[in-house]
Amino acid sequence: GYFQKNINEFGIKNSTIKKIDKMSENVKNFYYLISRISLNQDEIDDLNNNLDEKDKIDIINNPYILYTKHNIELMKVDKAIFINENIKELDNNHYGIIFKDYDDENNYMRLTAFIVKLLYDNLRNYGHTVVPLENILDSINSLNMDNKISIDFEDINVIKDENYFKDNICLIESEDKKLSLQIKYYNDIKNIIEESIGNRIKNNNKIEVYYSNINKQLDKYFVMTDKKLSNKQKESIKLLVKNKFSILTGAAGTGKTQVIKALCSLEEIRNDDMLILTPTGKSMTLLQDINYAKIQTIAGFLSKYKRYDVEDAYYEIKRRIF
C-alpha cells in the first residue's frame, strides 16, 4: 500500500517528482531530451557529473553536441530528435515540456554531425584524415535512414561559417588541389607539428662533418655487410649526420632501414646518444640489431609523457612534450 501511494500513474516516485519540480526549465528540458536516448551507465554518469547548466543549455540548443563532444553514438542522438509524432504529443501532454523542434532534416547541426562521423569513418577504415568534399557529399546522400539528408555544395557554403561547423571541421584544399574536409583536431595537430618541426630545423645546431671520413666508413660498412649503398642513400646519411634532428621518409622498399643501419655504424653516431622513433612495432623490429641507439615506437615514446593513451589509441598533441 505504501509503495502504491508514493508513485504516480506513470510509475514515478513522488519524491522524484518533487525533485523534478525544483529543477529549472532548462535542466528539465535537458533530462527529457536525454531520456529519449538509450544510454549506458558510464554515459549517464559522464553527463551527470561533468555538465553544468550552461552545458545543458548548449545541448538543448544543439543535441548533436552529445555526439561530437561526449561520444554518444550519433544514430542514438538522431533517433531521439526525430521521434514518432505520438511520442512527441505524449511528451507535451503528460510532462508539460515544450518539445524542441529539430524537424528540419537538413539543419546545419545535423549536417555537421554526419560529416564528422563520415570523416572519422574514413580515418578508421582507410587511414585518411583528409577526404574530398565530393566524396563526403555522395556518402551522406547515400545514407539509408528514415529521415534522409540531402546535401550539396551550396549547403556547405551556407553552414561552413556556423561556429559548430568551424569547431569540428576544416574546409581545405588537398595536395591534389581538390576541395576537401578534415577533422579540425587533426588539422590542429598538423599545424602544431609543422610549427614545432620548423622551429627545430631553424634552430638546429649543425655538426661539423668530415665527409671524406664518412665515405671511408661507408665503404667499410659495405665490405662488412655486403650491403651496397646508392649515392642517394649516402647523401641521406650525410644529411642525417649533419643535423641533430631529422625525419627520414620514403616509400616501402626504398632502403630506409639500410640507411639507418649504415648511419648507426658511423663513429660519429656510436660516440653520441641517438634516439630513433619508428611509426610501427614492425619497423622497430627491423632495427633491433642496432647497438648504438635507443629505438622506440612513436606511441611508446609519447606514452611516457602522457601524450598517448594506449587503451584508446589516442594521441594528445601539445606544443611542448618535455
C-alpha positions as CSV (number, residue, x, y, z in Angstrom):
1,G,0.0,0.0,0.0
2,Y,2.8,2.4,0.9
3,F,4.6,1.8,-2.4
4,Q,1.4,2.4,-4.4
5,K,0.6,5.7,-2.6
6,N,4.0,7.1,-3.3
7,I,4.1,6.6,-7.1
8,N,2.1,8.4,-9.8
9,E,0.2,6.8,-12.7
10,F,3.5,6.5,-14.7
11,G,5.3,4.6,-12.0
12,I,7.4,7.6,-10.9
13,K,8.1,8.1,-7.2
14,N,6.5,11.2,-5.7
15,S,9.9,12.1,-4.2
16,T,11.4,12.1,-7.7
17,I,8.5,14.3,-9.0
18,K,9.3,16.8,-6.2
19,K,13.0,16.9,-7.3
20,I,11.9,17.4,-10.9
21,D,9.6,20.3,-9.8
22,K,12.6,22.1,-8.2
23,M,14.7,21.9,-11.4
24,S,14.9,24.9,-13.7
25,E,13.1,24.6,-17.1
26,N,16.4,24.2,-18.9
27,V,17.5,21.3,-16.7
28,K,14.1,19.7,-17.1
29,N,14.3,20.0,-20.9
30,F,17.8,18.5,-20.8
31,Y,16.8,15.4,-18.9
32,Y,13.7,14.9,-21.0
33,L,15.9,15.1,-24.1
34,I,18.4,12.5,-22.9
35,S,15.6,10.3,-21.5
36,R,14.8,9.6,-25.2
37,I,18.4,8.3,-25.7
38,S,19.5,4.7,-24.8
39,L,22.5,5.4,-22.6
40,N,24.7,3.0,-20.7
41,Q,25.6,3.8,-17.1
42,D,29.1,5.2,-17.9
43,E,27.5,7.7,-20.4
44,I,24.8,8.7,-17.8
45,D,27.5,9.2,-15.1
46,D,29.6,11.3,-17.5
47,L,26.7,13.6,-18.3
48,N,25.5,13.9,-14.7
49,N,29.0,14.6,-13.3
50,N,30.6,16.8,-16.0
51,L,27.9,19.1,-17.2
52,D,26.9,22.4,-15.7
53,E,23.7,24.2,-16.5
54,K,25.3,26.2,-19.4
55,D,26.5,22.9,-20.9
56,K,23.0,21.5,-20.6
57,I,21.5,24.6,-22.3
58,D,24.1,24.2,-25.2
59,I,22.9,20.6,-25.6
60,I,19.2,21.6,-25.6
61,N,20.0,24.1,-28.4
62,N,22.1,21.5,-30.3
63,P,21.7,17.9,-29.2
64,Y,24.3,16.8,-31.7
65,I,26.9,18.0,-29.2
66,L,26.2,14.8,-27.4
67,Y,27.9,13.0,-30.3
68,T,30.7,15.4,-31.2
69,K,31.7,16.3,-27.6
70,H,30.6,13.4,-25.4
71,N,30.9,10.4,-27.8
72,I,27.3,9.3,-27.6
73,E,26.5,7.3,-30.7
74,L,25.2,9.6,-33.4
75,M,22.3,7.4,-34.6
76,K,21.0,7.2,-31.0
77,V,21.0,11.0,-30.8
78,D,19.4,11.4,-34.2
79,K,16.6,8.9,-33.3
80,A,15.9,10.8,-30.1
81,I,15.4,14.0,-32.2
82,F,13.3,12.6,-35.0
83,I,10.8,10.7,-32.8
84,N,7.4,9.4,-33.5
85,E,4.7,12.0,-33.6
86,N,2.6,10.2,-31.0
87,I,5.6,10.1,-28.6
88,K,6.1,13.8,-29.2
89,E,2.5,14.5,-28.3
90,L,2.8,12.4,-25.2
91,D,5.8,14.4,-24.1
92,N,3.8,17.7,-24.3
93,N,0.6,16.4,-22.8
94,H,1.9,14.5,-19.8
95,Y,5.1,16.2,-18.9
96,G,4.2,19.8,-19.8
97,I,7.6,20.2,-21.5
98,I,7.8,22.2,-24.7
99,F,9.3,19.8,-27.2
100,K,12.3,21.4,-29.0
101,D,11.7,21.4,-32.7
102,Y,14.5,20.0,-34.8
103,D,12.4,18.6,-37.6
104,D,14.4,20.1,-40.5
105,E,16.4,17.1,-41.8
106,N,19.0,19.4,-43.3
107,N,19.6,21.7,-40.4
108,Y,23.3,22.7,-40.1
109,M,23.8,20.9,-36.7
110,R,22.7,17.5,-38.2
111,L,24.7,18.0,-41.4
112,T,27.8,18.9,-39.4
113,A,27.5,15.9,-37.1
114,F,27.1,13.4,-40.0
115,I,30.0,15.0,-41.8
116,V,32.1,14.5,-38.7
117,K,31.0,10.8,-38.4
118,L,31.9,10.1,-42.1
119,L,35.3,11.8,-41.6
120,Y,36.0,9.5,-38.6
121,D,34.8,6.5,-40.6
122,N,37.3,7.3,-43.4
123,L,40.1,7.7,-40.8
124,R,39.2,4.4,-39.0
125,N,38.7,2.4,-42.2
126,Y,41.2,3.8,-44.6
127,G,43.6,5.9,-42.5
128,H,42.6,9.2,-44.4
129,T,42.5,12.4,-42.4
130,V,41.6,14.5,-45.5
131,V,38.6,13.5,-47.6
132,P,37.5,15.2,-50.8
133,L,34.3,17.1,-50.2
134,E,32.6,15.5,-53.2
135,N,33.1,12.0,-51.6
136,I,31.6,13.2,-48.3
137,L,28.5,14.6,-50.1
138,D,28.0,11.4,-52.0
139,S,28.3,9.3,-48.8
140,I,25.8,11.5,-46.9
141,N,23.3,11.5,-49.7
142,S,23.6,7.7,-49.9
143,L,22.9,7.1,-46.2
144,N,20.0,4.7,-45.7
145,M,17.8,6.1,-42.9
146,D,14.2,7.2,-42.3
147,N,14.8,10.9,-42.2
148,K,17.1,11.2,-45.2
149,I,19.6,14.0,-45.6
150,S,20.0,15.8,-48.9
151,I,23.2,17.9,-49.2
152,D,25.1,19.7,-52.0
153,F,27.9,22.2,-52.4
154,E,25.6,25.1,-51.7
155,D,24.7,23.7,-48.3
156,I,28.4,23.6,-47.4
157,N,28.7,27.2,-48.4
158,V,25.8,28.0,-46.0
159,I,26.9,26.0,-43.0
160,K,30.7,26.5,-43.2
161,D,30.6,29.8,-41.3
162,E,28.5,28.3,-38.4
163,N,30.5,28.0,-35.2
164,Y,29.5,24.4,-34.7
165,F,30.9,23.6,-38.2
166,K,34.2,25.6,-37.6
167,D,34.7,24.0,-34.2
168,N,34.7,20.5,-35.7
169,I,35.6,20.6,-39.4
170,C,38.2,22.4,-41.6
171,L,37.5,23.1,-45.3
172,I,40.8,22.8,-47.0
173,E,42.5,22.3,-50.4
174,S,44.2,18.8,-50.6
175,E,47.6,18.2,-52.2
176,D,45.8,17.3,-55.5
177,K,44.0,20.7,-55.4
178,K,40.6,19.2,-54.5
179,L,38.3,21.0,-52.1
180,S,38.4,18.6,-49.1
181,L,37.3,18.3,-45.4
182,Q,39.3,17.4,-42.4
183,I,38.5,17.0,-38.7
184,K,39.7,20.2,-37.0
185,Y,41.6,18.2,-34.3
186,Y,43.8,16.6,-36.9
187,N,44.3,19.9,-38.8
188,D,45.4,21.5,-35.5
189,I,47.8,18.6,-34.9
190,K,49.3,19.1,-38.4
191,N,49.8,22.8,-37.8
192,I,51.4,22.2,-34.4
193,I,53.8,19.6,-35.8
194,E,54.7,21.7,-38.8
195,E,55.4,24.7,-36.5
196,S,57.4,22.6,-34.0
197,I,59.5,20.8,-36.6
198,G,60.0,24.1,-38.5
199,N,61.4,25.7,-35.3
200,R,63.6,22.7,-34.6
201,I,65.1,22.8,-38.1
202,K,65.5,26.5,-38.0
203,N,67.4,26.3,-34.6
204,N,69.1,23.1,-35.4
205,N,72.8,23.0,-34.4
206,K,74.8,21.8,-37.3
207,I,77.5,19.2,-36.6
208,E,80.9,19.6,-38.2
209,V,81.2,16.7,-40.6
210,Y,84.2,15.4,-42.5
211,Y,82.7,13.8,-45.5
212,S,85.9,12.0,-46.6
213,N,85.9,10.2,-43.3
214,I,82.2,9.2,-43.7
215,N,82.8,7.9,-47.2
216,K,85.6,5.7,-45.9
217,Q,83.4,4.3,-43.1
218,L,80.5,3.6,-45.5
219,D,82.9,1.8,-47.8
220,K,84.0,-0.3,-44.8
221,Y,80.3,-0.9,-44.0
222,F,79.8,-2.3,-47.5
223,V,82.7,-4.7,-47.0
224,M,81.5,-5.9,-43.6
225,T,77.8,-6.3,-44.6
226,D,77.9,-6.8,-48.3
227,K,75.1,-4.1,-48.5
228,K,76.0,-1.6,-51.2
229,L,74.5,1.9,-50.7
230,S,73.3,4.0,-53.6
231,N,74.5,7.6,-54.0
232,K,71.1,8.8,-52.8
233,Q,71.3,6.7,-49.7
234,K,74.8,8.1,-49.0
235,E,73.7,11.7,-49.4
236,S,70.8,10.9,-47.0
237,I,73.2,9.6,-44.4
238,K,75.4,12.7,-44.6
239,L,72.4,14.9,-44.0
240,L,71.3,12.8,-41.0
241,V,74.8,13.0,-39.5
242,K,74.9,16.8,-40.0
243,N,71.7,17.5,-38.3
244,K,70.8,16.7,-34.7
245,F,67.1,16.4,-35.5
246,S,65.9,14.7,-38.7
247,I,63.0,12.9,-40.3
248,L,63.6,10.1,-42.7
249,T,60.8,9.3,-45.1
250,G,60.4,7.1,-48.1
251,A,58.2,4.6,-49.9
252,A,58.3,0.9,-49.0
253,G,61.4,-0.8,-50.4
254,T,63.5,2.4,-50.8
255,G,66.1,1.3,-48.2
256,K,65.2,3.3,-45.1
257,T,66.2,0.5,-42.8
258,Q,69.5,0.1,-44.6
259,V,70.2,3.9,-44.3
260,I,69.5,3.8,-40.6
261,K,71.8,0.8,-40.0
262,A,74.6,2.3,-42.1
263,L,74.1,5.6,-40.2
264,C,74.5,3.8,-36.8
265,S,77.7,2.1,-37.9
266,L,79.4,5.5,-38.2
267,E,81.9,6.6,-35.5
268,E,80.2,10.0,-35.1
269,I,77.0,8.2,-34.2
270,R,78.4,5.5,-32.0
271,N,80.1,8.1,-29.8
272,D,76.9,10.1,-29.2
273,D,73.4,9.4,-28.0
274,M,70.8,8.7,-30.7
275,L,67.1,8.2,-30.4
276,I,65.2,6.5,-33.2
277,L,61.4,6.7,-33.3
278,T,59.5,4.4,-35.6
279,P,55.8,4.6,-36.7
280,T,55.1,0.9,-36.1
281,G,56.3,-2.0,-34.0
282,K,57.2,-3.9,-37.2
283,S,59.5,-1.2,-38.3
284,M,61.1,-1.1,-34.9
285,T,61.7,-4.8,-35.0
286,L,63.8,-4.4,-38.2
287,L,66.2,-2.2,-36.3
288,Q,66.6,-4.3,-33.2
289,D,70.1,-5.4,-34.0
290,I,71.4,-1.8,-33.8
291,N,73.5,-1.5,-30.6
292,Y,74.3,2.2,-30.7
293,A,70.9,3.8,-30.4
294,K,67.7,3.8,-28.4
295,I,64.8,2.6,-30.5
296,Q,61.1,3.1,-29.7
297,T,57.8,3.5,-31.4
298,I,56.4,7.0,-31.5
299,A,53.5,5.8,-29.4
300,G,55.8,4.2,-26.9
301,F,57.9,7.4,-26.6
302,L,54.8,9.6,-26.2
303,S,53.1,7.4,-23.7
304,K,55.9,8.1,-21.2
305,Y,55.0,11.7,-21.3
306,K,51.2,11.0,-21.1
307,R,50.7,12.1,-24.7
308,Y,49.4,8.7,-25.9
309,D,46.6,6.7,-24.5
310,V,47.4,3.0,-25.2
311,E,43.9,1.8,-24.3
312,D,42.1,4.3,-26.6
313,A,44.9,4.6,-29.2
314,Y,44.6,8.3,-28.9
315,Y,47.4,10.9,-29.3
316,E,47.3,14.1,-27.4
317,I,49.4,16.7,-29.1
318,K,50.6,19.8,-27.2
319,R,53.1,22.4,-28.0
320,R,55.7,21.1,-25.6
321,I,56.3,17.4,-24.7
322,F,59.2,17.9,-22.3
